[in-house]
């Protein structure tokens, strides 16, 4: 069970991590320039979708079975090794096949062989990091995962600070390689955290056919939902790069990264809400606590959103440089949809805890279709501004879908969902005072 100490510790680590990653993005945006930052953003998006598709929802299965004990640790580790090796082979075939057809690699839009190897290292780094983080999460080592991420990101911040303040200008490939090597360090630290610091022996057992059926049957539906939602988040990157090129993608991706900082707290809250809702006792009390969280989050978001809407014209040039001035209006256009979508994140966790994944499936599909269709219509003519309009409308539609479904299903008014109440603070404190 989560208790107040675990919650408080993870909030502190997440907050520190947010700050570190934010400064890393500032340094990378200045070192790489607008076009280079766009290329790096596309690399991360491409590696993310490939990792998601080739992993078949393994992270969910790893966490679940590590927690439930239905599979032995040695068999789960066997799944980890098998899936990572499969992903490496799949990427190698994909990259060289893609290069033969298009003239360049999939992860990097380059044709030199070294880019293929660098892309492979990057994929393996994020794959290993996520799977070992899932192992630790299944063993309820939440704080250890957060510590590893914070330590590795601090190392990345130090390295890029040295590049920026001491060594001077380098080639884009140098910065990309450094970024990927530091991601590899993160993967190594996560392995050490599991096997050395958490004292889990390196014992690998080959899973049986029954084990494979048990493992993948759990994660398949969640995998489908995650793929759809990831595409909804990144389809604009690919279309914008195709129609308008790396410079507009660089401006747009910075605006997206900044505005999606508003999603960090809802994602953290969703991680706490899911296990609480999954416990069927005292359902009405838990629903009231969740509503209190949503109302408090909306109040904070509205205040912070208004503040940043007017402050962002000064922050972007100061932090990232005047060459990113075009990101300002994109941030302002994206802001309303992103703020509303915070509600969808928490309600999706609620429905997941209730076992109503079909609601989340249709919500993710609605998000993808609305964003994609609007992108197709707007990006060719309006470019990055069209992408921002499409995303904010798509996120708004999806948020309204989840809010309407919840209000209709549980006979709750929209006002009850959004407007703060007198006892909200006490309800929120009670969530963290005792186990649920």
C-alpha positions in Angstrom: 0.0 0.0 0.0 1.1 3.5 -0.7 1.5 5.7 2.5 2.2 9.3 3.0 6.0 8.9 3.2 6.1 7.1 -0.2 3.9 9.7 -1.8 5.8 12.7 -0.3 9.2 11.2 -1.2 8.1 10.6 -4.8 6.6 14.1 -5.1 10.0 15.5 -4.0 12.0 13.4 -6.4 9.6 14.1 -9.3 9.8 17.8 -8.6 13.6 17.8 -8.6 13.6 15.7 -11.8 11.2 18.1 -13.5 13.6 21.0 -12.8 16.7 19.1 -13.9 15.0 17.9 -17.2 13.8 21.5 -17.8 17.3 22.9 -17.6 18.6 20.0 -19.8 16.1 21.1 -22.5 17.3 24.7 -22.2 20.9 23.7 -22.8 20.1 21.3 -25.6 17.9 23.8 -27.4 20.7 26.3 -27.3 23.5 23.9 -28.2 21.7 22.2 -31.1 19.8 25.2 -32.5 16.2 25.2 -33.7 16.8 22.7 -36.6 19.0 20.4 -34.5 16.5 20.4 -31.6 13.8 19.4 -34.1 15.9 16.5 -35.3 16.5 15.4 -31.7 12.8 15.6 -30.9 12.0 13.5 -34.0 14.6 10.9 -32.9 13.0 10.7 -29.4 9.5 10.3 -31.0 10.6 7.7 -33.5 12.5 5.7 -30.9 9.5 6.0 -28.5 7.0 4.6 -31.0 9.3 1.8 -32.1 10.0 0.8 -28.5 6.2 0.8 -27.8 5.3 -1.3 -30.8 8.1 -3.8 -30.5 7.7 -4.2 -26.8 4.1 -5.4 -27.0 3.1 -3.8 -23.7 5.8 -5.7 -21.8 6.4 -3.0 -19.2 2.8 -3.4 -17.9 3.2 -7.2 -17.8 6.5 -6.9 -16.0 5.2 -4.6 -13.3 2.0 -6.7 -12.8 3.7 -10.1 -12.5 6.6 -8.8 -10.4 4.0 -7.4 -8.0 1.6 -10.4 -8.1 4.1 -13.2 -7.9 2.3 -15.2 -10.5 5.7 -15.6 -12.4 9.0 -16.1 -10.7 11.6 -13.3 -10.9 13.9 -15.5 -13.0 11.1 -16.1 -15.6 10.3 -12.3 -15.6 14.0 -11.6 -16.2 13.9 -14.1 -19.0 11.1 -12.1 -20.6 13.1 -8.9 -20.1 16.2 -10.3 -21.9 14.1 -12.0 -24.7 12.1 -8.8 -25.4 15.2 -6.5 -25.4 17.0 -8.9 -27.8 13.9 -9.1 -30.0 13.7 -5.3 -30.2 17.4 -5.0 -31.1 17.0 -7.5 -34.0 13.7 -5.9 -35.1 15.3 -2.4 -35.2 18.3 -3.7 -37.2 16.1 -5.2 -39.8 13.8 -2.1 -39.9 16.6 0.4 -40.1 18.5 -1.3 -42.9 15.3 -2.1 -44.8 14.2 1.5 -44.4 17.6 2.8 -45.5 17.4 0.6 -48.6 14.0 1.9 -49.6 14.2 5.6 -48.6 18.0 6.3 -48.6 18.1 7.1 -44.8 17.5 5.4 -41.5 14.2 5.5 -39.6 15.4 6.9 -36.3 17.8 9.4 -37.8 17.2 10.9 -41.2 20.7 10.2 -42.3 22.3 7.5 -44.4 25.8 7.1 -42.8 26.2 3.7 -41.1 27.3 5.3 -37.8 23.8 6.8 -37.3 22.3 3.3 -37.5 24.6 2.1 -34.6 23.9 5.2 -32.5 20.1 4.8 -33.0 20.4 1.1 -31.9 22.2 2.1 -28.7 19.5 4.7 -28.0 16.7 2.3 -28.5 18.3 -0.3 -26.2 19.0 2.3 -23.6 15.4 3.4 -23.3 14.1 -0.2 -23.6 16.3 -1.5 -20.7 15.6 1.6 -18.6 11.8 1.2 -18.9 11.9 -2.6 -18.3 14.1 -2.5 -15.2 12.1 0.5 -13.9 9.0 -1.7 -14.3 10.7 -4.5 -12.4 11.5 -2.2 -9.5 8.0 -0.7 -9.6 6.5 -4.2 -9.4 8.5 -4.7 -6.2 7.2 -1.3 -4.9 10.7 0.3 -5.1 9.2 3.6 -6.3 11.7 5.8 -4.6 14.6 3.8 -6.0 13.4 4.3 -9.5 13.0 8.0 -8.9 16.5 8.3 -7.4 18.1 6.6 -10.4 16.3 8.9 -12.9 17.3 11.9 -10.8 21.0 10.8 -10.6 21.3 10.1 -14.3 19.5 13.3 -15.3 21.8 15.3 -13.0 24.8 13.7 -14.7 23.3 14.7 -18.1 22.8 18.3 -16.8 26.4 18.5 -15.6 27.8 17.2 -18.9 25.7 19.6 -21.1 26.5 22.5 -18.8 30.2 21.8 -19.4 29.6 21.7 -23.1 27.7 25.0 -23.0 29.8 27.0 -20.6 33.2 25.6 -21.0 34.0 23.7 -24.2 32.1 25.8 -26.8 30.5 24.8 -30.0 30.6 21.2 -31.3 28.9 19.4 -34.2 25.3 18.2 -33.9 26.4 14.6 -34.1 28.6 15.2 -31.1 25.7 16.5 -29.0 23.4 13.6 -30.2 26.0 11.0 -29.3 26.6 12.6 -25.9 22.8 12.5 -25.2 22.5 8.9 -26.2 25.6 7.8 -24.2 24.1 9.5 -21.1 20.8 7.6 -21.7 22.9 4.4 -21.8 24.3 5.4 -18.4 20.7 5.7 -17.1 20.0 2.1 -18.3 23.2 0.8 -16.6 22.3 2.6 -13.3 18.8 1.0 -13.5 20.3 -2.4 -13.9 22.6 -1.8 -10.9 19.7 -0.6 -8.9 17.8 -3.8 -9.4 20.6 -6.4 -9.2 23.0 -4.7 -6.8 21.3 -2.1 -4.6 18.0 -4.0 -4.4 19.9 -7.3 -4.2 18.1 -9.4 -6.8 20.3 -12.2 -8.2 20.9 -12.5 -11.9 18.9 -15.7 -12.5 17.3 -16.2 -15.9 14.8 -19.0 -16.6 13.3 -19.6 -20.0 9.5 -19.0 -19.9 7.2 -21.8 -21.0 4.3 -21.4 -23.5 1.9 -21.1 -20.6 4.0 -18.4 -19.1 4.0 -16.5 -22.3 0.2 -16.7 -22.6 -0.2 -15.5 -19.0 2.3 -12.7 -19.5 1.0 -11.2 -22.7 -2.7 -11.7 -22.1 -2.5 -9.2 -19.3 -0.8 -6.4 -21.2 -2.3 -6.7 -24.7 -5.3 -4.4 -24.2 -3.3 -1.8 -22.3 -0.7 -2.0 -25.1 -3.3 -1.2 -27.8 -4.5 1.8 -25.8 -0.9 3.1 -25.2 0.0 2.8 -28.9 -3.1 4.7 -30.0 -2.4 7.4 -27.4 1.2 7.7 -28.3 0.3 8.2 -31.9 -2.1 10.9 -30.9 0.8 12.7 -29.1 3.3 12.3 -31.9 1.5 12.2 -35.3 1.8 16.0 -35.5 5.7 15.7 -35.3 5.9 13.4 -38.3 3.4 15.4 -40.4 5.0 18.7 -39.5 8.5 17.4 -40.4 7.2 16.0 -43.7 5.4 19.2 -44.8 7.5 22.0 -43.3 10.9 20.6 -42.2 13.1 20.6 -39.1 13.0 24.3 -38.2 9.2 24.5 -37.7 9.4 21.2 -35.9 12.0 22.6 -33.6 9.8 25.6 -32.6 6.8 23.4 -32.3 8.5 20.6 -30.2 9.8 23.2 -27.7 6.3 24.6 -27.2 4.9 21.1 -26.8 7.6 20.1 -24.2 7.0 23.3 -22.2 3.2 23.1 -22.2 3.2 19.4 -21.4 4.9 20.1 -18.1 1.3 20.6 -16.9 0.7 16.9 -17.4 3.4 15.8 -14.8 1.2 16.3 -11.7 -1.9 14.6 -13.3 0.3 11.6 -14.3 1.7 11.4 -10.7 -1.9 11.6 -9.3 -3.1 9.0 -11.7 -0.4 6.6 -10.5 -1.8 6.9 -7.0 -5.5 6.9 -8.0 -5.3 3.6 -10.0 -4.5 1.3 -7.1 -6.9 3.1 -4.7 -9.8 2.8 -7.1 -8.9 -0.9 -7.9 -9.6 -1.6 -4.2 -13.4 -1.9 -4.2 -13.9 -1.0 -0.5 -15.4 2.4 0.4 -15.9 3.3 -3.2 -18.0 6.4 -2.6 -15.3 7.8 -0.2 -12.6 7.2 -2.8 -14.6 8.8 -5.6 -15.1 12.0 -3.4 -11.3 12.1 -2.8 -10.6 11.8 -6.5 -13.1 14.6 -7.3 -11.4 16.8 -4.7 -8.0 16.1 -6.4 -9.4 17.0 -9.8 -11.0 20.2 -8.6 -7.8 21.3 -6.8 -5.7 20.5 -9.8 -8.0 22.5 -12.1 -7.9 25.5 -9.8 -4.1 25.4 -9.6 -3.8 24.8 -13.4 -6.1 27.8 -14.2 -4.0 30.1 -12.0 -0.7 28.8 -13.3 -2.0 28.7 -16.9 -3.1 32.4 -16.8 0.2 33.3 -15.2 2.3 31.6 -17.9 0.1 32.7 -20.8 1.2 36.3 -20.1 4.7 35.5 -18.9 5.8 33.1 -21.6 6.8 35.9 -24.1 9.5 36.9 -21.6 10.5 33.4 -20.5 11.2 31.8 -23.8 13.7 34.4 -25.2 15.4 34.6 -21.8 15.7 30.8 -21.2 16.0 29.4 -24.8 17.2 32.4 -26.9 15.5 34.8 -29.3 15.6 32.2 -32.1 12.8 30.3 -30.3 10.4 33.3 -30.3 8.1 31.5 -32.7 7.4 28.9 -29.9 5.6 31.6 -27.8 2.3 31.8 -29.7 2.3 28.0 -30.2 2.5 27.5 -26.4 -0.4 29.9 -25.9 -2.5 28.0 -28.5 -1.7 24.6 -27.0 -2.4 25.7 -23.4 -6.2 25.4 -23.2 -6.4 21.9 -24.6 -3.4 20.6 -22.5 -5.0 22.0 -19.3 -8.4 20.4 -20.1 -6.6 17.1 -20.9 -5.3 16.9 -17.4 -8.8 15.8 -16.4 -8.7 13.0 -19.0 -5.5 11.7 -17.5 -7.0 11.3 -14.0 -10.3 10.0 -15.2 -8.6 7.4 -17.5 -6.8 6.1 -14.4 -10.1 6.0 -12.5 -11.7 4.0 -15.3 -8.7 1.7 -15.5 -8.9 1.0 -11.8 -12.6 0.2 -12.3 -11.6 -2.3 -15.0 -13.4 -0.2 -17.7 -10.5 -0.1 -20.2 -13.0 0.0 -23.1 -13.8 3.6 -22.1 -10.1 4.4 -22.3 -9.8 2.7 -25.6 -12.5 4.8 -27.3 -11.1 7.9 -25.6 -7.6 7.3 -27.0 -9.0 6.5 -30.4 -11.1 9.7 -30.4 -8.0 11.7 -29.5 -5.9 10.1 -32.3 -8.6 10.6 -35.0 -9.4 14.1 -34.1 -5.8 15.2 -33.9 -4.8 13.3 -37.1 -7.7 14.6 -39.2 -7.2 18.2 -38.1 -3.4 17.8 -38.7 -4.0 16.6 -42.2 -6.3 19.5 -42.9 -4.3 22.3 -41.2 -0.5 21.5 -41.3 0.0 21.6 -45.1 -1.4 25.2 -45.2 -0.8 26.5 -41.7 2.3 24.6 -40.6 3.2 24.6 -36.9 0.3 26.9 -36.0 -2.1 24.4 -37.6 -0.5 21.6 -35.6 -1.0 23.5 -32.4 -4.6 24.3 -33.2 -5.2 20.6 -34.2 -3.7 19.4 -30.9 -5.5 21.8 -28.6 -8.9 20.9 -30.3 -8.2 17.2 -30.2 -7.2 17.3 -26.5 -10.3 19.3 -25.7 -12.6 16.9 -27.4 -11.0 14.0 -25.6 -11.2 15.7 -22.2 -14.9 16.4 -22.8 -15.5 12.8 -23.7 -14.0 11.5 -20.4 -15.8 14.2 -18.4 -19.2 13.5 -20.0 -18.8 9.7 -19.6 -17.9 10.1 -15.9 -20.6 12.6 -15.1 -23.3 10.5 -16.9 -22.2 7.2 -15.4 -21.9 8.4 -11.8 -24.6 11.1 -11.8 -22.2 13.9 -11.2 -22.6 17.4 -12.5 -19.8 19.2 -14.4 -19.8 21.8 -11.7 -19.1 19.0 -9.1 -16.2 17.9 -11.3 -14.6 21.3 -11.8 -15.5 23.9 -9.1 -13.7 23.7 -5.7 -15.6 22.9 -2.6 -15.1 23.8 1.1 -14.0 20.4 2.3 -11.6 19.6 -0.6 -8.4 20.3 1.4 -9.4 17.9 4.2 -10.3 15.2 1.6 -6.9 15.6 -0.1 -5.0 15.4 3.2 -6.8 12.2 4.1 -5.6 10.5 0.9 -2.0 10.8 2.1 -2.6 10.4 5.9 -3.5 6.7 5.8 -3.4 3.7 3.5 -6.5 3.1 1.4 
